[in-house]
Amino acid sequence: MINWKDKLLAYLHDPPHKPFRIAGHEDARGPLLRHLGLSEDDIKQWEQGRHKANPDWQAAAADRFPFPTAGTLFVDWKLHGEMEFRHPLTGDRFLPMTQPRQHSAVGESWVEQVLHGIPTDDAGWKQKFFRVWRLWPERCAREKHPILAYLVADTRIPDHTLWHHNGMVSALEAVGAKPAFLLFQIGPVQDFIAQARKTQDLWSGSYLLSFLISKALATVALTLGPDCVVYPNLRGIPLLDWWWSQEGDLFPQEFFKLGEGRLHSCELLIPSLPNRFLTLVPAGEDGRQVADKAQAAVRQLWQEIADSVHAHLCHRLQNHLTNDEFKGWDAHWQHQVKHFPVLDWTLHEWHPEQKAIQCVESRDGATPPMINGWKDHPLRHAMAWRNMIPVDHRESWHGNRNDAFAWSLHYATTDWKFAATKNARGFASWPVLRPDEKSPPKDHLNGRDEVLGGDIKGFWDALRVACGGADKGDFKGRQLYGAISVVKRLWPRAYLSEKLQWKQWKPDFESVQDIAVIERDLDALPGESLRSCGYYAVLCMDGDDMGQWVGGIKTPLLKKVLAGKAWDYFKNGKAGKGGWKPLGGEGEADLPPKAEAVRRPLSPSFHAALSEAISNFGLYCAGQIVEKFSGQMLFAGGDDVLAMLPAAKALECAFALQCAFQGYLPDDAPCSVRTALQWSPDNPSGLFEFPAYGFVTCKHGAGKSERLRPNWPLMVPGREATASAGIAIGHVRSPMQDTIQAAREAERLAKEVPNKGAFALQVLKRSGEAVGFAARWSSGVVSVWSELEAGIHDLSGRFAYRYASLVKALVVTGGGPEGAAYASEWTETLREAIEAELRHVLIQQGDFKADKAREQARRWCKDLTAALNPRDYLHFWMTWAFVNRLTKPSTDPQS
């Protein structure tokens, strides 16, 4: 049983405005406590009762690097740090544009004023906790000052906030003296989403998975508190806000009302949740009960959704079912429903600190296996640094057992156990046919499930008519489906219409034919301004090495997240009377490497920041960008994006997405991307400002009202995190699944580019020929493509085809049954030849003089050959020639 009053006391143990005035901050919490019906005596009693398993010490050990006492190393946030916040993933420095005066108390008053605006007078302890946890941080940043979103927990390592630290303390308070990790996952994901015939199916499948996982998250949060969920961070997630609104008096009715406040369609209907979550739970049977409760909640919700679709179909077919014409149409319904979704979870009770370390130090084999070994693990470095702090500099708790200090090892063990659980899980078998029994037709999308109606003659003809007609209804065409595909197709109409008023504000799903419509020349005759090119693009984008990010392999260098004074203390390696040896000294085998090479140990704040960053990208960046490039967003699960776009705009859109993902707009970004993204008084249509590396500020639809997007700088993954994209251009009459699969394959190819951070573009021609290429974003390939797309050089429609034919003769060295053979690498002679041919074609097919053609050919060839091999160089021009033909029909007979 959770003591919600104690959770609230834990959340308030440090006032959020502590960094404004560290000395005497305990006195500053008095007004906050009294407003919520608490007192200093309450919090003192709470602190005295936690001496054996102090959640404050646990949270500090999990989140912060070992430091000496504040008397030895003190950093004033205003004076020394200029109110800085270091990006948790990259260490980039964020400073507010405006700052309170040095000795002003305005920061404290801001925080107190916002708390007084949250109605809590008649609320119980659970309601008070939820309202304070959910609304206080966001309203501070939205209504008062952006820096209040980034009030640091420790001024010496300003990469995590007091909002998060206080939440971690209250989470550890809830789970008790023996914490455990619960890792929970729902699937399948990519195959389930890709099994689609309509653009609405793609959205519907991804949103269904988000909706189901949100129910599991809400169940855990209502049981232990939303702060117990480590990843993803639940604050500000629209679907979770909706679940809070279903809990009666948890929040006042006006807070999360459909169509108002935080619950409006531009966010609520974005499928933005990952398919797995990590949460703190009590060890033992209590933790298993939480897991069972979450699993049961998902199963129950899925059954409710399936039942609503079944009832919808029965209503549509009621005339036929009354006379038993289609009796048994749903014979396989329940069996198929029970096989979906697949739920996996594992529970790991934290080992004591020393045991966790001994397991990874074992000579018989580390448990769990460490990717880069224990010797170079950031936690081992942290231990060495902790032990080198002189005794007279150490905090009072220094050296005491603290299980949370081994946070990264607890997570690694949990993830390792989870992989083993998935590999060893059992599964229910499918029914076996009798020898004389004929197998019914299979679902045309997944190829596995028996279709509804089986062999009943006329069932699907009648169902198509009952569901809107064979030409424009829910099941137009001749496709046959099983229960899972039918639920995916109809659950928005059958279930969400009542729950989320889906009909009233559903997304505007364009058909692939509509997306393939492109603009013709501006001087076209009235009525002829649009035409269909017959081709469209599917864009799949995914963050690179996200497993390593979540696992702590890619944490930033410690020197990047430490305040300047703190870095000097450790870098110099000397302090106190006796002093101590510099880091990385000769002959000191137990010392960590040179200070510059030490990484930040994995921490709960890192998990929270990663979750917040990718959530901000998915909720507030990706959809705006895709819409800006005339596309349709279908899925934005944080770092994972699926969208459909006009073929000619797909590559530039993908580049814009990765710029927003990194929160960084490079100086050489294509002009079209810079115009779309960079807001300025001269470019008011731009979507964002970039106040610092790894941060974006929305400029449209943002403001102080909760009906609007956040108006403060939002953290995104940052420039050390990369995303790779696959783009497939296919014909509108080709199966959508084939184009999506080609985009997924292109994404896989992009991730095979050395160092990733790349894209791959594939064209699937109706003739069966496929051309494409891959390159890194940081190469000049996108800039050349964008320059060609802009049409600034007045090149003829034959230009690209003519040049491609000349390049082909140079780079293709032969052929055989497996296709053409290409030059394996660039030689100086080959480079000179393709540059000479480009110079020639520019003169022949464009308005170029010799000198201008020479300079243009030299620049393009330099950028492209540095990034592409001879085969991809040819395919770049073949791909551009094809896409260019879609927008500007060529007079070349070969086109």
Secondary structure by P-SEA (a helix, b strand, c coil): ccaaaaaaaaaaccccccccccccccccaaaaaaaacccaaaaaaaaaacccccaaaaaaaacccccccccccccccccccccccccccccbbbbbccccccccaaaaaaaaaaaaacccccccaaaaaaaaaccaaaaaaacccccccccccccccccccaaaaaaaaaaaaaaccbbbbbbbbbccccccccccccaaaaaaaaaaaaaaaaaaaaaaaaaccccccccccccccaaaaaaaaaccccccccccccccccccccccccccccccbbbbbbccaaaaaaaaaaaaaaaaaaaaaaaaaaaaaaaaaaaaaaaccccccccaaaaaaaacbbbbbcccccccaaaaaaaaaccccccccccccccccaaaaaaaaaaacccccccccccccccccaaaaaaaaaaaaaaaaaaabbbbbccccccccccccccccccccccccccccaaaaaaaaaacccccccccccccccaaaaaaacccccccccccccccccccccccccccccccccccccccccccccbbbbbbbbbcaaaaaaaccccccccccccaaaaaaaaacccccccccccccccccccccccccccccccaaaaaaaaaaaaaaacccaaaaaaaaccccccccccbbbbccccccaaaaaaaaaaaaaccccccccaaaaaaccccccccccccccccccbbbbccccccccccccccccccccccbbbbbbbbbbcccccaaaaaaaaaaaaaaaaacccccbbbbbbbcccccccccccccccaaaaaaaaaaacccccccaaaaaaaaaaaaccccccccccccccccccaaaaaaaaaaaaaaaaacccccaaaaaaaaaaaaaaaaacccaaaaaaaaaaaaaaaaaccccccccc
